[in-house]
Amino acid sequence: MAESLDEAVKLLILLSHRAAVLDDTRLNGRLDALVNSYLAGFGTNREQLAKAFSEKAPATTASERIRGRIERGDA
């Protein structure tokens, strides 16, 4: 499961780099799909995913938005 968590975090980091060229609707749609797929497939919790993302992602406005959305459960 740790490998799956790392893969999900890598995808979230890539998404955070693309956030500047995506409007909120497109960003949120992609984020929601990624997070929901990960949670459904591996049963981990949002806090664990958000923490792993925060530990590896560069601190940017986009990464903070993504982390917040994961934690709130909007995804």
Secondary structure as GFF3:
##gff-version 3
##sequence-region A 1 75
A	DSSP	alpha_helix	2	18	.	.	.	ID=ss1
A	DSSP	three_ten_helix	19	21	.	.	.	ID=ss2
A	DSSP	alpha_helix	24	42	.	.	.	ID=ss3
A	DSSP	alpha_helix	46	56	.	.	.	ID=ss4
A	DSSP	alpha_helix	61	72	.	.	.	ID=ss5
###
